[in-house]
Amino acid sequence: MELSDHIKGILATLPAKPGCYLMKNAEGAIIYVGKAISLKNRVRSYFHTDAGHDQKTRRLVREIAHIEWILVGSELEALILEMNLIKKHRPKYNIRLKDDKRYPYIKIHWNEPYPKVTVTRLMQDDGARYFGPYTSAWAVYQTLDVLRRVFPYLTCDRDITGQDKRACLYYDIKLCLAPCIGAVNQAQYRQMISDLQEFLNGHSEPILTRVQQDMEKASEELNFERAAALRDRLKAMQSIVERQKVVFASDYKDSDVIAMARADNEACVQIFFIRGGKLIGREYFVLEGTEDTSDKEVMAEFVKQFYTEAASIPQQVMLPQAIEEAQIIGQWLRSRRGGGKVEISVPRRGQPHELVQMAAENATETLQALRSQWQADSHKQEQALAELQSALQLPAPPNRVECYDISHTQGVATVGSMVVFTRGVPDKKLYRRFNIESSAGAPDDFASMQEVLTRRFRRWQASQEGNLAPGAKPDESFAFLPDLLIVDGGKGQLSRAIEVLNEYELFDKVPVVGLAKQEEELFFPNKPDSLLLPRHSQGLYLVQRIRDEAHRFAITAHRARRTKQGMASALDIIPGIGPVKRKALLKHFGSVDMIRKATVVELTAVPGINAALAESVKAHLE
């Protein structure tokens, strides 16, 4: 391929030193991140015509418009920087974990006098102990629901002094040890949390032995109530331990067993967690961007990305085959573990080999189940689009659907939302919000909708006429017309949409309907009767999802704008609330936050605030 002078200049100046390189496309987006011991040799290799690149690399090279690099001091530093850059930018040509959300962790607030146990999606260096990541928040809460019956940790926000006169209901139903009333002291409570932590680590035998001894001691001291409580806790722990499969002797090193299944452009990786010789749990993760990539490269990328997020590193990682850069990855894992040895092994025989095979079988079954689910979802979307095409008498399935909604509080901080669904799926990169100024202070949803649609189709017209700033590219959100336009509202909103479409001579090109909120009727231009889609049809479900998403996006944008304007002036802009009533409200409740939390009945207790005004205050501050 013919290289541009710009790329040739970059290749000529590349240093022969370790570092990371960032490849960008013509829009400036980072499309690939890599690392090299010698940036000069590695980056130049992409542009060798006889390098025998795979299809994926050839597509990447065709898109490269600019290359940046960052020098580092060593190969290990390059590895760490590469992982952080991939996590931050999620380039399209890198292998990456499919979900870009943060995964959930169990957090033990060990830095607090009476530690609580919560679920979080953010690990911090705050003295707490973390366990995870897990792929399902629901599964985490289910786990904690079981563990809390064994280790009844605190869930309230009380200031624990041990002097409270009475405990809450959780103490009565044996879901709290009630340190608030001194039923246990701080040392006893922290011992229980330590046991919970060890239980999560899979080291249960010492805990079972100690609880057994404590139970027998309490019985000998004739403290039968405590002995019974310890007996119940012991039984509950034993029932959990019995469900954990024993695979090795208890002194076997803690290990993660990892295997993978692949299909098309995706890979499913299964991890078994072996702690204290027992299989205490398993998780699966899906990767994308794996096409034209070897198994060992995919596995290496997963190991790097997973252990960047992992709360703990085991002594051993078992894999189905050797991975690239095993030595430098092992060095990095040791540093993550705090200096303890981490062995990356490929077991060839015995029980370790059988575990890897079992993980691979689980990965295959999981990927098959996920693909069936994805195909079912795809079928439902196709069915929904076909139903809408038929019901609305469209010339083709509405592959691009746009929906618009308006949100405000008494005419204040009015925002319009535009959401786009492509082939029945939210296309969030195309969402846009519009800050409305024309109706400030006077709620007029019709005028606001007209302003939003006018601005939207004005942008479309500008893109068609090439009326853009020098060097600017058309915004994909506005450069294409929708196959179906939905306005949230009935005939009034629909009539404003028709006005705008007529203004831009698009009425015959863009099908438009109005969606009424109550009965979810669809209104059509120039037709007196509305349409009710079948109550259990995929078409109706899709319309509801699109409408709900437009409403959610509008509300979110409105709240953000209102917050930006500042809540200090929130009371001042409520119609009917002058200086006297504002002062009375603040004197009665103490703050705007407390006013927001008050009920309508509580608000009417303030002199001068009648029911209608209370409703207005609630609507404005919701």
N, C-alpha and C positions, 0 to 999 in steps of 0.2 A: 504494500500500500504506500501511497505517496504521503510523506510526512509534511506537516506545515512547518514553516520557518520557526514558529513559536515553539513547537515540540522539539525540533532539531536543536534550538538554542538551549532548551532545558537539558536535553540528553548530553549536550557537550559540557555542561557545567556540573553534572552530578559528581559528588565526592565519593571516593572509594572508602567509605567509613560506614559503621553500623548506624541504623536508624529506621524510621518508618516513612512510608511514602503514601500520599493521598492523591488518588486520581479523580479528576472532576470532569463533568460533561460541559456542554456549551452553556447550560444555565447556571453553572457554578455549583451544582449539587455534587457531593462526594459520592462516587459510585463504587469505589474499591479502596480498601486500606490493606497494606501489606508491610512486611518488615524484611530486612536484609542485613547480612553481615557487611556486604558491600553494596551500597545503594547504586553505585555506578553500574556494576555488572548485572544486578537483579533487574533494575528498571529497564535497562537497554534490551534485556532478553525478550521483553514483550514485543518489541518492534523488529525482531529478526524474522525475515520472511521464511526462513527455512527451519524455524524452531519447532514445527510440528505441533502447534497449539491445538487444543480442543475447541469445539464450537463455542463454548461459553467464553473462553479467553479471547477468541476472535471477535465476538460481539462486544466484549469489554473494550478491546483496543480500538474498534471503530468509533466508540463513543468518547474516547479520551480527548479532551480539548485543553486540559491544563494539568500539571503535576506539581505538587508541593512536597517537601520532605522536612523531617525533623531529625536532627542528629542526636544520638544518645551515646552513652559511654561504654555499653556492653550489649551482648546478645540478650541477656536477661532483661535489661532495661527496655530493649526493643520489644521483647515479648509482652511485657507488662503494658507498655504504651500502646501497642497494637490492640490488645484486648480492650483497653479503656476507650480507644477511638472507635472500635467496632460497636461497643455498647452504646456510645454516645450518638453516633451518626447512623448506625444500621444501614450500611451501604448495600445496594441491591445486588451486587455481584459477590458479596461475602456470604459464607455460610453463617446462619444466625438462628438463634432460638426463635420459634415462630411467634410466640406471644411477646409483644413489646411492653406489656404491663409489668409491674414489679410483682414478684411471687411472694406469697405469704410466709411468715415465719412465726413460730411460737417464741414469745419474749418473756423471760423471767427477770423481773425488775430487782435484781440482786443488790443493786446499789441503794435500795430503800430499806429502812429499818424493818418493815414488815412487807416483804416482797409480794407483789401481785403477779399474776400470769395473764398475759394478753396476746392478741394476734396483731401483728404489724406487717407492713410491706416495706419497711425501711430499716436496715441495720445501721446502727450508729455506735461510735466508740464512746459509750456512756456508762460502762461498768456493768451493763446487763448481760445476761446469757441468752444466746439465740439458738434456735433449732430449726433447720430447714435448709433450702427452700422446699416448699410443697407446691404441687401444681393446682390443688383445689382448696380454696378457703373453707368450703363446706366440710371437707374431710378433716381439716384442722380443728374446726369447732366440734365435730363429732368426737375426735380424739380427746379434746379437753373436757367434753361433757362426761366421758367415761373416767378420765383421770381425776376429775374433781370429786367424784364419789369416793375415790381412794385417798386423795390428798386434798381435803377441803380448804382451798386457799381463799384469801380475801378477794372480794369483787367490789366492795363499797369504797367510798372516798372519805370515810371517817378518819379523824385524827386519833390514832390509837394511843390511849393512855392507860388502858386497863381499869379505868375508874367509871366507865359508863354504867348506868343503873340497870339497863336491860339490853340484851342482844336483839338482832333482827330475826326475821323469820328463817333465814338460812341456817341459823344455829339450831333451831327447832327441828329442821328437816335434815340435819347432819350434813349440810353443804358448807359449813364454816366452823372453825374451831373457836371463834369468838374471843380473840385476844382483847377485843374492846372492853370486855367485862372482866378480864383477867382469868378466863377459863384455862388459857395456856399463857406462859410467859414468852418473851421474845426469843429466847434460846430454843424453846420447844417448837415454836412456830417456824423458825429458820431451819431447824433440823428437818421438819416435814418438807419444806421447800427444797432442801438439799436432796432429800430422798426422791422427790419428784424429778429433779434434775438428773439424778443417777438412773432413775427408771427410764427417762427419755433417752439416756445414753445406752440403754440395754443392760446395765449392770444391776440386776435385780436381786441376785442371791444374797449379798450382804444385808440388804434391806429386809428381805424376808426373814433371815436369821435373827436380826436384831428385834424386829416386831414380835417374832415368836418368843424371844427371851423376855421382852417387855410385858407381853401378855401373861406369861407364866409368873413373872415377878408380881404383877398387879394382883393376880389370883392368890398368890401366897400371902400377900398383904391384906387380903380380904377386900380389895378395892374392885368389887365385881362389876361395877358400872364401867370403869376404865378397861377392865379385862374384856368385857363384852364388846366395847367399841374397837379395841385392838384386834379381837377375833374377827369382827366383820371386815375390818380393813385388810387383814391377812387373807381372808377368803377372796376378797375382791381382787387383790394383787395376784393371787395364785390363779384365778380364772383368766386374767390377762396374760400371764406368763405361759399358761398352757396353750394359748392360741399362737404363741411365737414358736416357730419351728426351730428345733435345735439341730444345727448342721455341723458344728465343730465342738471340740472341748472348750470349756469356758475360758481357758487361758490362751486360746488362739487369738492372734492379732486382729484388731478391728479392721474391717475391710469393706470396700464398696465393690460390688460386682456389676460390670457394665457390659451391655450387648446391644445390638442394633438390628433393625429391619428397615428395608428401603423399598420404595415403589415410586416410579415416575420421578418427580422433582423433590420429593420429601423423604425424610428419614425419621423413624421413631426410635428413641433410645430408652431402654429400660435399665433402672438401677435398683439393685438389691442392697439393703443396708445390713451388714453383719456386725453385730456388737455383742461382746461377751459370748461369742460362739453361737448366737441365735440370730435368725432372720427376723429383725424387729419391724421392718417396713420396706416399702418399695414405692417408686415414683416413675412416671414416664414423662418424657419431653419430646416435642416435635421440632425438627429443624427444617428450614427451607433454604432455597438457593443451593441445593446439593447436586444439581444436574452436572454431568460430565466431570464428576469429582470422585476420586477413589475412596474406598471404605476407610482406609487408614487416615486419609486427610480429613474426612468428615468426623471420624472419631476423635482425632486430635483437636479439631476445632470445638467439638462438644466438651471435651475434658477441660479445655481452657476456659470456655464460657461458663460452664456449670460451676467449677471451683472458684471462679471469680465471685459468684453469688453465694456459695455454700457457707454456712455458719461454722462448720468444722471440717477438718481434713483428717481422714483415717490414716492408719499406719500403712495400709496396702490398698492399691487399686488394681483389680483384676480385669483384664480386657480380652476380647476374643482374638486379637492379633496385635502385633507390634505397631506402634504409631510413629509418625514422623516427629522428630525433635524430642524424643522421649527423655533424653538426658537433660536438656534445658528445661523441659516441663517438670521433670522430677525435682530439679534444683529450685524452681519457682514454688512447687508444692511444699517443699521443705521449709522455705522461707515463710509461706502462708501458715504453716503449722507451728511456727515458732522455733524452728531448728530441729524438731524431731524428724527421724528418718521416715521417708515415704517411698515405698517400693511399688514400682509399676511393673506388674507381672503378666505373663500370658500363660496360664496353666495348661498343660498338655495332657494330664491324666488325673485320675482320682476325683475326689469330691469337688475340689475347686473347679476342675474342668466341667463337671456335671452342672455346677451352679451357673457357669457362663452359658452353657447350652440352654439351661432352663430360662435364664434371662432373655436369651435370643428368641426362644419360643414365645415367651410372654410379649416381647416386643412385636413379633409378627402378628399375634392375635390382636394386640392393641391397635396396631396400624390398620388391620383389616376392619376392625370395628369402627375406627375413626373414619376410614374411607367410606364405609357404608353410610355412616351418619352424614358425612359431607355430601355424598351423592343424593341421599334422601332430601337434605336441605336444598340442594340444587334443583331437584325435581319439583319441590314445592314452589320454589321461586319461578320456575318456568311455567308451572301450572297457574300461579297467581297472575303472571303477566298475560298468559293466554286468556284467562277469565276476564281480565280488565279489557283486553282488546275486543273480546266479544261483547261484553256488557256496554262498553262505551262506543262501540262501532268504530274502532280505530283501524286505520289501514295496515298497521303492523303492531307487534307487541311493543309496549312503551318501555324500551330499554333504558331511557333516561327520563326519570320523573323528578320534577322540581316541586317543592311545596313551600309555601310562605305563611308566616304567622307574625302577629304583632304582640308585643308585651310592654306593659307600662304600669305605673301606679298612679291613678288619678291624673293621667296625662304627663307624669313626670318621668324623665329618663326613658323615653319611648325608644324601643329597639325593634327592628324588623329582622326576621331570620329567613334565610334561604338554605334549605337542605336539598341534597341531590342523592338519589338512589340510582345506581347503575346496575342493570340486570337484577333488580330486586334486592340489592345489598347497599347499605350506606356507603357513600363515597366521601368520607369526611374531609379529604383534602380539598374538595370543591365547595364545602360549606362557606357561606359568607353572612356577615351581620351588617346591618345598616343602622346607624344612629340617626334618628328622626328629629329634625329641628322644626319642620313646618307646623307641627301641631303642639308645640311646647306649651304646657300650662292648660291646654284644653283638649281633653281626650277625644280624638276623632280617628277611630280605627280605619274608617274608609279612606280618609285623606292619607293616612300613614301607609296603607297598602298601596295606594296609587303612587305615592312617592317611591316606595321600594321597587315596584315593578318598572316605573319609569327609569330609575337609575340602572336597574338590571338591563333593560333592553337598549338603553342609551349606550351602555358598555358593549353590548353585542353589535350595535350599529357601527360604533367606532372601530371595532375589530374587523368588520367587513370592509370598511372604507380605508383601512390602513391608517386611521387617524390616531396613531399612538406616538408617544414620546420617542425621540431618536434612540434607536438601539433596544427599545422595549419590545417584549414579545406578548402576543395576545394572552389574556388570562383565560385559562381553560374553563373556569367557572362560568364565564360570560360569552366565550367565543362560539359556543354551540347552542342551538335551540333545543328545548326539551321536546320529547315525544308526548309528554303529558304535563300540564301545569295544574297544580292543585292550590287553591287559596282556602285557608282555614276560615270558614264563615259561610253564610248563606247567600241569598240573592244579592244583597247589598255589596258584599265584597266581590262577588262575581261580576257585577256590573262595572265596578272600577277596573277590574282586570281586563274586561272587554274594551273599555275606553283606551287603555294603554296599548293593547294589541292592535286596535284600529289605528292609533296614532302612528305606529311603526309599520303599518301595513302587514301585520302578521296574523290577523284573525283567521285567515284561511290556512295558515301554516302550522299554528300551534294549538292543538286541542286544549281546552281549559274547562275545569269544573270547579264548583264551589262545594265545600264539605261542611254541612251543618253539624254543630257539636252534639246536640241532644240525641236525635234519632240516627245520626250518621247518614243523613240523606245526601245524595249527590245531585246538585243542580246544574243544568246545562244552559248554554246561551240560547235565548229566544225560544225556550220551551217552558210551558207553565208547570208541568209535572216533574217531580223529582224521581230519583231512582234509589231503591233500597237493594243493595247487594245481598245475596243469600247469607243468612246469619252465620253459617259455619263454612263459608267459602274461603279458599286461599286468597282470592282477590280482595275480599273485605279485610282479612287479617293484614295483608300488605298495605292497604290504604290506611288502616289504623296505625300500623307501625310507622309509616311515613308521617302521618299527622302528629303522632305522639313525639316523634323525634324533632319535628319542626317546633313544637310547643316547648319541649325540653331545651332546645338550643336557644330559643327566644328568651325563655325565663332566665337561663344562665347568663346570657349576654346582658339582659336588663339588670340583673342583680349586680353584675360586675360594674356596670356603668353607674348604677345608683351608689354603690360603695365608693367608687372613685370620686363621685361628687361630694361624698362625705355625709355621714349620718348626723353630724352636728347640726346641719340645717334641715334635717328630715322633718321635724315638727313644724318648722317655719313654712314649709311649702304644702302643708295639708290644708285644703280649703276649710274654713271655719275655725281654724286654730290660730288665734291671735296671741299677742304677748301675755295676756292675762290667763287664758286657758293653758298655754304652754307652761307658764310658771306653776299653775295649779297641778298639772300632770307630773312635772318633774319633782315638785315638793311631795306629792303623794307617793310616787313610786321610786324616786331617787335617781333613776337613769333611764335613757332611751331603751336600753336592753330590757329592763324590767317592765317598761311600758309595752314593749313588743311581746313579752311573755304573758301579759295580763289577758284575761278573758274579757269579752264584751260586758259581762255583768260587773266585773271588777272595775272596768273603765267608767261605767255609768255611776259608780260611787263617788267620782270626783265632781265637785260642784261645777255646773255649767256644761257637763258632757252628757248629752242625751244618747239614746240608742243609735240614732242615725249617725251621729258624729263618732260614736265609739266604733261602729262598723267601718267608717271611713278611715279612722286611725289604724284599725287592724289591717285593712286592705293595703294601706300605704306602707306599713312596717313589716308586712309578712315576709 
